[in-house]
Amino acid sequence: MGTPMEGNEIIWGSFLSACRVYNNVELGEVAARRLLELDPRDPWGRVMLSNIYAEEAKYDRSMGLRKEIKEKGLKKTPGCSSIEVNGSVHGFLVEDNSHPYYNEINSMLEKIEKLMN
């Protein structure tokens, strides 16, 4: 049975994320291949598949994808998140410590993490 429409980057990316959660290398390869066909300059699919390989101890494949990303000069967009506090939105990028309350926020996150463990 076919699908009513072709999958786009969002559909295939979501599928690839699910493959990582469930450690499904075979389907992850399919999803990554489709992402690569849709947008060969986006490294995200390669990064995700590399992570799937690493989790399954397929380090040669993982490192091969990382090398390919580097050789092609592809750059991954840094992850970001935001939170609204008292009507003010605060945004954060991965490895960005420029927020004026960075130390306080980090301290609170460490306390929350300890409570969760």
BELPEJO-V505775 format. One record per run of one state. SS is the DSSP state (helix for helix, strand for strand, loop for the rest). FROM is the first residue (numbers start at 0). TO is the last residue. Records with the same first field share a line. If there is no record, write none. Layout:
# BELPEJO-V505775
SS: FROM-TO / FROM-TO
This chain:
# BELPEJO-V505775
loop: 0-7 / 21-23 / 38-42 / 55-57 / 71-78 / 85-86 / 93-100 / 116-116
helix: 8-20 / 24-37 / 43-54 / 58-70 / 101-115
strand: 79-84 / 87-92
